[in-house]
Every structure is written in C-alpha cells, then in structure tokens.
Amino acid sequence: MSDRGRNYVDAHSPYSGNLFLIHYRLGDLENDTYHHRLFMGVPYMARKCRCSKKTIQRALNQFVEDGFLERLEPETAERAGEYVFL
C-alpha cells in the first residue's frame, strides 16, 4: 500500500464518482518499492471497488489514455495485467 499514491490521487485526480474511486484504489495498490508498478487483474479490482468488470476495464483504458497509467503487459488467463502508476 502506498500513502504517496493515495495522497497524489487525492490531490491531483481530475475524476469523480466511480473513476475517482478506482483511481484512488490504484493509488493505494501501487508500490514504490517496485517502481510504482501494479500487478492486478480486472476481477480483483472489480471486487475491491465493488463495481463491474466492465467499469474497471473502461476506467483502466481511460487512465491509460489520460496518461495516469501505462500498460506494460495485458491481462491473460494465466497472469494479472502489469501497469505503471504515473
């Protein structure tokens, strides 16, 4: 868990509603020990944020498009997706 990530999102996130909640949760999960990388699957995030997998997927795509996340490895059936929290 990352206090820095949560504080950054709280101060700088342009989102509201579900997008803010998902962004905040990503800030909580990012790990500065691993260069701000996130290893997570959409089903896991959907459970943590209490919303649908489709909502999570849309949010992740939006964060990538807006420059808040970089997708390093897509999620597959065998492994979680890998992202960098920017």
Secondary structure, 3 states (H helix, E strand, C coil): CCHHHHHHHHHHCCCCHHHHHHHHHHHHHCEHHHCCEEEECHHHHHHHHCCCHHHHHHHHHHHHHHCCEEEEECCCCCCCEEEEEC
